Amino acid sequence: MKDQKNIAYPPFSCVHTPNLPALLHQLNCTIILSTYQAGKVVLVSAVNQERLIQLPRTFKRAMGIAVAGQRMAIATANEVVLLRNSPELAATYPKKPNTYDAMYLPQATYYTGHLDMHDLHFGKTGLWGINTSFSCLCRIDPDYSFTPVWQPHFISKLVSEDRCHLNGLAMKDGEPLYVSALGTGDSYQSWRDNITKGGIIMHIPTNEIIAEGLAMPHAPRWYDGKLYCLLSAKEMLITIDPETGKTTEVAHIPGFVRGMAKHGDYLFIATSKVRQESSTFKQLKLSANQDNASIQVLHLPSAKLVAAMTWKASVDEIYDVQILPNASRPNILNTYNEDHYKALILPNTTYWSKEKENSKK
């Protein structure tokens, strides 16, 4: 029998539970995830109730993804790329007409420099980002590399030292409300000193710690009047009482959990392959076999895992997961090839421009 670990799988090879295509088809949505390790954003859609299709696109060191209405933003190595959906251009895409029902096209790029930007969210006053390198919550705008708006009370200086590994952002009614961090230190990468027990959740308006002693918290989210969070080092989804800081386990999700989005009654939760050579990961005691990254689907009312997708190649570490609603077959174009130059969106119309034939003078 062949050693499964030594099999050379084709790029983006995956397996999934038989019910996942039917579930995405029923929900009429597409999963979008970022894998900074591979430098890709990957769309996972259901062709029908039996088959999935993947569409990977290059976005260098892709991290946080924000989705709101027809807008999308993606944090990359040194930029934040803004995209807009045009269903009209999707239907007439020259390379594959009558194939896609959504087409996300680059409309602007913010050249931020390397900020190690993690979570991104659209809010009432613009695009918000967790600037992990500078340990602050910031706004993305055209005037500056970033505009710092808030930082934890224990961070004494705005400097590129990733002091507390601020990583996650929970929004409520279009406003930033809670953040997660892996520590409370005020020196260069001091969060590494106690990564399995030093995590915190902070309330932004009061700048107070509402929960502490957490095992690598990621992806705080405000859903249906409750504060949810993933504990990466404990393979766990929890809720947190903002008043008391009490945590309650919702479900055990085997693996290094990071990245979460809700659609209907379902949570789509990502797990990542553990880097065996990493000194950080060596401190974790995860029960699951962490040779593969996955998307786990949790039915929230029952707190049961009901579907999953696991990659055998290409996707090792997932950062963010979002859902594109009302999109059964979307496409997305990046800025690294010329396809997006031909897509023109005007206030009252859209069209694909045609290349002019080169003429000799």
BAVEX-367332 format. One record per residue (C-alpha): residue in one letter; x, y, z. Coordinates in nm, 3 decimals. Layout:
BEGIN
<residuo->A u->X v->Y w->Z>
...
// end
This chain:
BEGIN
<residuo->M u->0.000 v->0.000 w->0.000>
<residuo->K u->0.134 v->0.344 w->-0.096>
<residuo->D u->0.227 v->0.597 w->0.170>
<residuo->Q u->-0.045 v->0.864 w->0.138>
<residuo->K u->0.201 v->1.136 w->0.244>
<residuo->N u->0.428 v->1.063 w->-0.054>
<residuo->I u->0.163 v->1.071 w->-0.323>
<residuo->A u->0.212 v->1.355 w->-0.573>
<residuo->Y u->-0.135 v->1.503 w->-0.601>
<residuo->P u->-0.227 v->1.744 w->-0.883>
<residuo->P u->-0.256 v->2.113 w->-0.783>
<residuo->F u->-0.556 v->2.193 w->-0.563>
<residuo->S u->-0.658 v->1.828 w->-0.533>
<residuo->C u->-0.927 v->1.788 w->-0.270>
<residuo->V u->-1.187 v->1.557 w->-0.128>
<residuo->H u->-1.523 v->1.653 w->0.018>
<residuo->T u->-1.825 v->1.502 w->0.183>
<residuo->P u->-2.092 v->1.403 w->-0.071>
<residuo->N u->-2.340 v->1.654 w->0.067>
<residuo->L u->-2.126 v->1.969 w->0.032>
<residuo->P u->-2.216 v->2.046 w->-0.333>
<residuo->A u->-2.586 v->2.006 w->-0.255>
<residuo->L u->-2.553 v->2.233 w->0.048>
<residuo->L u->-2.381 v->2.513 w->-0.147>
<residuo->H u->-2.633 v->2.467 w->-0.427>
<residuo->Q u->-2.920 v->2.492 w->-0.181>
<residuo->L u->-2.772 v->2.801 w->-0.014>
<residuo->N u->-2.689 v->2.956 w->-0.355>
<residuo->C u->-2.351 v->3.074 w->-0.233>
<residuo->T u->-1.979 v->3.035 w->-0.296>
<residuo->I u->-1.697 v->2.995 w->-0.046>
<residuo->I u->-1.402 v->3.230 w->-0.088>
<residuo->L u->-1.083 v->3.171 w->0.109>
<residuo->S u->-0.734 v->3.315 w->0.129>
<residuo->T u->-0.418 v->3.111 w->0.158>
<residuo->Y u->-0.117 v->3.333 w->0.214>
<residuo->Q u->0.117 v->3.033 w->0.200>
<residuo->A u->0.021 v->2.968 w->-0.163>
<residuo->G u->-0.048 v->3.332 w->-0.247>
<residuo->K u->-0.397 v->3.251 w->-0.368>
<residuo->V u->-0.761 v->3.340 w->-0.326>
<residuo->V u->-0.975 v->3.035 w->-0.402>
<residuo->L u->-1.343 v->3.029 w->-0.496>
<residuo->V u->-1.531 v->2.705 w->-0.424>
<residuo->S u->-1.866 v->2.671 w->-0.602>
<residuo->A u->-2.118 v->2.398 w->-0.672>
<residuo->V u->-2.163 v->2.318 w->-1.040>
<residuo->N u->-2.466 v->2.115 w->-0.945>
<residuo->Q u->-2.579 v->1.912 w->-0.645>
<residuo->E u->-2.303 v->1.657 w->-0.695>
<residuo->R u->-1.991 v->1.840 w->-0.812>
<residuo->L u->-1.774 v->2.126 w->-0.687>
<residuo->I u->-1.545 v->2.348 w->-0.890>
<residuo->Q u->-1.251 v->2.555 w->-0.768>
<residuo->L u->-1.121 v->2.879 w->-0.915>
<residuo->P u->-0.781 v->2.982 w->-0.771>
<residuo->R u->-0.646 v->3.330 w->-0.839>
<residuo->T u->-0.306 v->3.471 w->-0.751>
<residuo->F u->-0.300 v->3.741 w->-0.483>
<residuo->K u->0.043 v->3.762 w->-0.324>
<residuo->R u->0.030 v->3.661 w->0.044>
<residuo->A u->-0.349 v->3.692 w->0.052>
<residuo->M u->-0.484 v->3.746 w->0.405>
<residuo->G u->-0.802 v->3.928 w->0.512>
<residuo->I u->-1.104 v->3.939 w->0.280>
<residuo->A u->-1.394 v->4.183 w->0.320>
<residuo->V u->-1.725 v->4.136 w->0.138>
<residuo->A u->-2.020 v->4.377 w->0.147>
<residuo->G u->-2.287 v->4.393 w->-0.120>
<residuo->Q u->-2.112 v->4.413 w->-0.457>
<residuo->R u->-1.778 v->4.515 w->-0.300>
<residuo->M u->-1.478 v->4.308 w->-0.202>
<residuo->A u->-1.139 v->4.393 w->-0.055>
<residuo->I u->-0.835 v->4.167 w->-0.026>
<residuo->A u->-0.528 v->4.232 w->0.189>
<residuo->T u->-0.208 v->4.119 w->0.018>
<residuo->A u->0.164 v->4.140 w->0.093>
<residuo->N u->0.198 v->4.514 w->0.038>
<residuo->E u->-0.141 v->4.624 w->-0.094>
<residuo->V u->-0.512 v->4.623 w->-0.029>
<residuo->V u->-0.702 v->4.556 w->-0.351>
<residuo->L u->-1.062 v->4.676 w->-0.392>
<residuo->L u->-1.288 v->4.490 w->-0.633>
<residuo->R u->-1.644 v->4.531 w->-0.753>
<residuo->N u->-1.887 v->4.275 w->-0.886>
<residuo->S u->-2.043 v->4.319 w->-1.229>
<residuo->P u->-2.297 v->4.047 w->-1.311>
<residuo->E u->-2.336 v->4.204 w->-1.657>
<residuo->L u->-1.967 v->4.161 w->-1.740>
<residuo->A u->-1.974 v->3.813 w->-1.589>
<residuo->A u->-2.236 v->3.698 w->-1.840>
<residuo->T u->-2.036 v->3.834 w->-2.135>
<residuo->Y u->-1.685 v->3.735 w->-2.021>
<residuo->P u->-1.506 v->3.685 w->-2.357>
<residuo->K u->-1.313 v->3.376 w->-2.251>
<residuo->K u->-1.620 v->3.195 w->-2.118>
<residuo->P u->-1.949 v->3.367 w->-2.208>
<residuo->N u->-2.268 v->3.256 w->-2.032>
<residuo->T u->-2.069 v->3.076 w->-1.762>
<residuo->Y u->-2.045 v->3.307 w->-1.461>
<residuo->D u->-2.310 v->3.487 w->-1.258>
<residuo->A u->-2.068 v->3.725 w->-1.084>
<residuo->M u->-1.739 v->3.888 w->-1.183>
<residuo->Y u->-1.526 v->4.066 w->-0.923>
<residuo->L u->-1.299 v->4.316 w->-1.095>
<residuo->P u->-1.015 v->4.529 w->-0.952>
<residuo->Q u->-1.118 v->4.893 w->-0.920>
<residuo->A u->-0.851 v->5.039 w->-0.693>
<residuo->T u->-0.531 v->4.941 w->-0.516>
<residuo->Y u->-0.404 v->5.095 w->-0.193>
<residuo->Y u->-0.027 v->5.069 w->-0.169>
<residuo->T u->0.006 v->5.022 w->0.205>
<residuo->G u->0.352 v->4.873 w->0.234>
<residuo->H u->0.403 v->4.563 w->0.447>
<residuo->L u->0.160 v->4.591 w->0.738>
<residuo->D u->0.085 v->4.219 w->0.786>
<residuo->M u->-0.280 v->4.318 w->0.753>
<residuo->H u->-0.510 v->4.053 w->0.897>
<residuo->D u->-0.890 v->4.096 w->0.922>
<residuo->L u->-1.061 v->4.341 w->0.687>
<residuo->H u->-1.419 v->4.468 w->0.716>
<residuo->F u->-1.629 v->4.729 w->0.537>
<residuo->G u->-1.799 v->4.963 w->0.783>
<residuo->K u->-2.014 v->5.273 w->0.786>
<residuo->T u->-1.707 v->5.499 w->0.762>
<residuo->G u->-1.494 v->5.303 w->0.518>
<residuo->L u->-1.267 v->5.002 w->0.509>
<residuo->W u->-1.126 v->4.884 w->0.841>
<residuo->G u->-0.820 v->4.667 w->0.888>
<residuo->I u->-0.629 v->4.498 w->1.166>
<residuo->N u->-0.273 v->4.621 w->1.123>
<residuo->T u->-0.087 v->4.341 w->1.297>
<residuo->S u->0.260 v->4.479 w->1.234>
<residuo->F u->0.177 v->4.810 w->1.407>
<residuo->S u->-0.057 v->4.658 w->1.671>
<residuo->C u->-0.348 v->4.885 w->1.579>
<residuo->L u->-0.689 v->4.910 w->1.419>
<residuo->C u->-0.667 v->5.131 w->1.113>
<residuo->R u->-0.865 v->5.271 w->0.824>
<residuo->I u->-0.756 v->5.224 w->0.465>
<residuo->D u->-0.772 v->5.545 w->0.264>
<residuo->P u->-0.597 v->5.709 w->-0.033>
<residuo->D u->-0.412 v->5.974 w->0.166>
<residuo->Y u->-0.181 v->5.754 w->0.374>
<residuo->S u->-0.033 v->5.405 w->0.392>
<residuo->F u->-0.282 v->5.362 w->0.677>
<residuo->T u->-0.463 v->5.580 w->0.927>
<residuo->P u->-0.430 v->5.447 w->1.284>
<residuo->V u->-0.757 v->5.483 w->1.476>
<residuo->W u->-0.723 v->5.266 w->1.786>
<residuo->Q u->-0.461 v->5.063 w->1.968>
<residuo->P u->-0.469 v->4.858 w->2.291>
<residuo->H u->-0.399 v->5.057 w->2.604>
<residuo->F u->-0.088 v->4.849 w->2.675>
<residuo->I u->0.076 v->4.937 w->2.342>
<residuo->S u->0.291 v->5.241 w->2.413>
<residuo->K u->0.427 v->5.313 w->2.068>
<residuo->L u->0.312 v->5.285 w->1.707>
<residuo->V u->0.599 v->5.082 w->1.565>
<residuo->S u->0.634 v->4.789 w->1.324>
<residuo->E u->0.711 v->4.521 w->1.583>
<residuo->D u->0.400 v->4.300 w->1.600>
<residuo->R u->0.403 v->4.338 w->1.977>
<residuo->C u->0.074 v->4.164 w->2.070>
<residuo->H u->-0.027 v->3.998 w->1.741>
<residuo->L u->-0.353 v->4.183 w->1.707>
<residuo->N u->-0.536 v->3.974 w->1.449>
<residuo->G u->-0.917 v->3.963 w->1.452>
<residuo->L u->-1.200 v->4.218 w->1.428>
<residuo->A u->-1.569 v->4.183 w->1.509>
<residuo->M u->-1.805 v->4.442 w->1.364>
<residuo->K u->-2.156 v->4.531 w->1.483>
<residuo->D u->-2.392 v->4.753 w->1.285>
<residuo->G u->-2.107 v->4.872 w->1.066>
<residuo->E u->-1.880 v->4.974 w->1.355>
<residuo->P u->-1.568 v->4.802 w->1.497>
<residuo->L u->-1.655 v->4.651 w->1.835>
<residuo->Y u->-1.413 v->4.377 w->1.945>
<residuo->V u->-1.061 v->4.268 w->1.859>
<residuo->S u->-0.858 v->3.958 w->1.935>
<residuo->A u->-0.486 v->3.941 w->2.014>
<residuo->L u->-0.245 v->3.668 w->2.117>
<residuo->G u->-0.083 v->3.864 w->2.400>
<residuo->T u->-0.057 v->4.183 w->2.601>
<residuo->G u->0.313 v->4.254 w->2.568>
<residuo->D u->0.466 v->4.585 w->2.464>
<residuo->S u->0.790 v->4.470 w->2.303>
<residuo->Y u->0.895 v->4.305 w->1.980>
<residuo->Q u->0.681 v->3.992 w->1.921>
<residuo->S u->0.638 v->3.944 w->2.296>
<residuo->W u->0.315 v->3.751 w->2.230>
<residuo->R u->0.528 v->3.447 w->2.146>
<residuo->D u->0.621 v->3.406 w->2.513>
<residuo->N u->0.279 v->3.265 w->2.608>
<residuo->I u->0.099 v->3.179 w->2.287>
<residuo->T u->-0.122 v->2.901 w->2.422>
<residuo->K u->-0.259 v->3.094 w->2.722>
<residuo->G u->-0.200 v->3.464 w->2.660>
<residuo->G u->-0.484 v->3.546 w->2.421>
<residuo->I u->-0.736 v->3.822 w->2.484>
<residuo->I u->-1.054 v->3.982 w->2.350>
<residuo->M u->-1.085 v->4.360 w->2.386>
<residuo->H u->-1.383 v->4.595 w->2.368>
<residuo->I u->-1.280 v->4.878 w->2.136>
<residuo->P u->-1.502 v->5.163 w->2.267>
<residuo->T u->-1.376 v->5.123 w->2.627>
<residuo->N u->-1.030 v->4.984 w->2.544>
<residuo->E u->-1.085 v->4.717 w->2.807>
<residuo->I u->-0.995 v->4.347 w->2.807>
<residuo->I u->-1.319 v->4.151 w->2.841>
<residuo->A u->-1.170 v->3.799 w->2.821>
<residuo->E u->-0.816 v->3.673 w->2.880>
<residuo->G u->-0.616 v->3.354 w->2.913>
<residuo->L u->-0.741 v->3.239 w->2.574>
<residuo->A u->-0.568 v->2.979 w->2.357>
<residuo->M u->-0.476 v->3.170 w->2.040>
<residuo->P u->-0.807 v->3.349 w->1.966>
<residuo->H u->-0.888 v->3.422 w->1.603>
<residuo->A u->-1.185 v->3.545 w->1.399>
<residuo->P u->-1.405 v->3.713 w->1.662>
<residuo->R u->-1.749 v->3.760 w->1.506>
<residuo->W u->-2.078 v->3.912 w->1.622>
<residuo->Y u->-2.359 v->3.686 w->1.504>
<residuo->D u->-2.723 v->3.712 w->1.609>
<residuo->G u->-2.648 v->3.902 w->1.928>
<residuo->K u->-2.361 v->3.677 w->2.039>
<residuo->L u->-1.983 v->3.712 w->2.034>
<residuo->Y u->-1.820 v->3.406 w->1.876>
<residuo->C u->-1.450 v->3.329 w->1.856>
<residuo->L u->-1.219 v->3.048 w->1.744>
<residuo->L u->-0.954 v->2.916 w->1.982>
<residuo->S u->-0.688 v->2.787 w->1.745>
<residuo->A u->-0.478 v->2.610 w->2.008>
<residuo->K u->-0.780 v->2.426 w->2.151>
<residuo->E u->-0.960 v->2.329 w->1.828>
<residuo->M u->-1.268 v->2.504 w->1.957>
<residuo->L u->-1.551 v->2.742 w->1.870>
<residuo->I u->-1.669 v->2.942 w->2.171>
<residuo->T u->-1.902 v->3.222 w->2.268>
<residuo->I u->-1.794 v->3.496 w->2.508>
<residuo->D u->-2.019 v->3.687 w->2.745>
<residuo->P u->-1.907 v->4.051 w->2.698>
<residuo->E u->-2.023 v->4.143 w->3.049>
<residuo->T u->-1.851 v->3.867 w->3.247>
<residuo->G u->-1.587 v->3.734 w->3.008>
<residuo->K u->-1.723 v->3.383 w->3.057>
<residuo->T u->-1.650 v->3.151 w->2.767>
<residuo->T u->-1.878 v->2.868 w->2.657>
<residuo->E u->-1.776 v->2.593 w->2.418>
<residuo->V u->-2.005 v->2.566 w->2.117>
<residuo->A u->-1.825 v->2.293 w->1.926>
<residuo->H u->-1.499 v->2.104 w->1.894>
<residuo->I u->-1.352 v->2.142 w->1.545>
<residuo->P u->-1.048 v->1.916 w->1.496>
<residuo->G u->-0.750 v->2.112 w->1.369>
<residuo->F u->-0.588 v->2.455 w->1.384>
<residuo->V u->-0.902 v->2.664 w->1.337>
<residuo->R u->-0.870 v->3.010 w->1.183>
<residuo->G u->-1.113 v->3.188 w->0.952>
<residuo->M u->-1.490 v->3.183 w->0.988>
<residuo->A u->-1.801 v->3.311 w->0.811>
<residuo->K u->-2.174 v->3.261 w->0.865>
<residuo->H u->-2.442 v->3.207 w->0.603>
<residuo->G u->-2.790 v->3.110 w->0.704>
<residuo->D u->-2.773 v->2.853 w->0.981>
<residuo->Y u->-2.421 v->2.747 w->0.889>
<residuo->L u->-2.071 v->2.847 w->0.995>
<residuo->F u->-1.791 v->2.785 w->0.748>
<residuo->I u->-1.473 v->2.733 w->0.950>
<residuo->A u->-1.122 v->2.684 w->0.812>
<residuo->T u->-0.848 v->2.462 w->0.952>
<residuo->S u->-0.483 v->2.484 w->0.853>
<residuo->K u->-0.200 v->2.238 w->0.820>
<residuo->V u->0.041 v->2.264 w->1.110>
<residuo->R u->0.396 v->2.367 w->1.018>
<residuo->Q u->0.607 v->2.101 w->1.186>
<residuo->E u->0.923 v->2.311 w->1.162>
<residuo->S u->0.762 v->2.613 w->1.329>
<residuo->S u->0.862 v->2.685 w->1.688>
<residuo->T u->0.518 v->2.839 w->1.739>
<residuo->F u->0.324 v->2.535 w->1.620>
<residuo->K u->0.545 v->2.297 w->1.817>
<residuo->Q u->0.393 v->2.436 w->2.135>
<residuo->L u->0.044 v->2.329 w->2.031>
<residuo->K u->-0.111 v->1.999 w->2.129>
<residuo->L u->-0.367 v->1.939 w->1.860>
<residuo->S u->-0.547 v->1.608 w->1.859>
<residuo->A u->-0.621 v->1.590 w->1.488>
<residuo->N u->-0.395 v->1.474 w->1.209>
<residuo->Q u->-0.282 v->1.807 w->1.069>
<residuo->D u->-0.149 v->1.704 w->0.730>
<residuo->N u->-0.421 v->1.892 w->0.542>
<residuo->A u->-0.614 v->2.217 w->0.538>
<residuo->S u->-0.991 v->2.208 w->0.526>
<residuo->I u->-1.323 v->2.390 w->0.538>
<residuo->Q u->-1.557 v->2.250 w->0.802>
<residuo->V u->-1.928 v->2.333 w->0.788>
<residuo->L u->-2.105 v->2.361 w->1.122>
<residuo->H u->-2.484 v->2.363 w->1.154>
<residuo->L u->-2.512 v->2.628 w->1.423>
<residuo->P u->-2.855 v->2.540 w->1.574>
<residuo->S u->-2.738 v->2.184 w->1.643>
<residuo->A u->-2.365 v->2.265 w->1.686>
<residuo->K u->-2.286 v->1.967 w->1.461>
<residuo->L u->-2.030 v->1.940 w->1.183>
<residuo->V u->-2.232 v->1.844 w->0.876>
<residuo->A u->-1.998 v->1.881 w->0.576>
<residuo->A u->-1.631 v->1.931 w->0.492>
<residuo->M u->-1.376 v->1.986 w->0.218>
<residuo->T u->-1.010 v->1.886 w->0.255>
<residuo->W u->-0.717 v->1.975 w->0.030>
<residuo->K u->-0.451 v->1.722 w->-0.062>
<residuo->A u->-0.229 v->1.973 w->-0.242>
<residuo->S u->-0.158 v->2.347 w->-0.284>
<residuo->V u->-0.368 v->2.474 w->0.009>
<residuo->D u->-0.186 v->2.426 w->0.340>
<residuo->E u->-0.262 v->2.733 w->0.550>
<residuo->I u->-0.589 v->2.924 w->0.528>
<residuo->Y u->-0.628 v->3.266 w->0.685>
<residuo->D u->-0.973 v->3.398 w->0.600>
<residuo->V u->-1.304 v->3.255 w->0.484>
<residuo->Q u->-1.596 v->3.456 w->0.350>
<residuo->I u->-1.919 v->3.374 w->0.170>
<residuo->L u->-2.040 v->3.523 w->-0.157>
<residuo->P u->-2.422 v->3.511 w->-0.134>
<residuo->N u->-2.644 v->3.472 w->-0.439>
<residuo->A u->-2.346 v->3.357 w->-0.643>
<residuo->S u->-2.342 v->3.002 w->-0.770>
<residuo->R u->-2.056 v->3.050 w->-1.018>
<residuo->P u->-1.854 v->3.370 w->-0.959>
<residuo->N u->-1.523 v->3.468 w->-1.112>
<residuo->I u->-1.255 v->3.705 w->-0.987>
<residuo->L u->-0.975 v->3.877 w->-1.178>
<residuo->N u->-0.649 v->3.994 w->-1.026>
<residuo->T u->-0.412 v->4.272 w->-1.129>
<residuo->Y u->-0.126 v->4.047 w->-1.242>
<residuo->N u->-0.249 v->3.991 w->-1.598>
<residuo->E u->-0.417 v->4.214 w->-1.854>
<residuo->D u->-0.764 v->4.059 w->-1.855>
<residuo->H u->-0.906 v->4.315 w->-1.615>
<residuo->Y u->-0.792 v->4.608 w->-1.835>
<residuo->K u->-1.062 v->4.518 w->-2.084>
<residuo->A u->-1.345 v->4.524 w->-1.831>
<residuo->L u->-1.507 v->4.868 w->-1.825>
<residuo->I u->-1.773 v->4.963 w->-1.570>
<residuo->L u->-1.955 v->5.292 w->-1.632>
<residuo->P u->-2.242 v->5.444 w->-1.430>
<residuo->N u->-2.504 v->5.329 w->-1.679>
<residuo->T u->-2.340 v->5.054 w->-1.879>
<residuo->T u->-2.058 v->4.801 w->-1.892>
<residuo->Y u->-1.863 v->4.641 w->-2.172>
<residuo->W u->-1.551 v->4.446 w->-2.261>
<residuo->S u->-1.317 v->4.649 w->-2.477>
<residuo->K u->-1.170 v->4.487 w->-2.787>
<residuo->E u->-0.802 v->4.484 w->-2.871>
<residuo->K u->-0.707 v->4.696 w->-3.169>
<residuo->E u->-0.502 v->4.534 w->-3.438>
<residuo->N u->-0.147 v->4.658 w->-3.457>
<residuo->S u->-0.098 v->4.866 w->-3.769>
<residuo->K u->0.234 v->4.933 w->-3.935>
<residuo->K u->0.319 v->5.292 w->-4.002>
// end
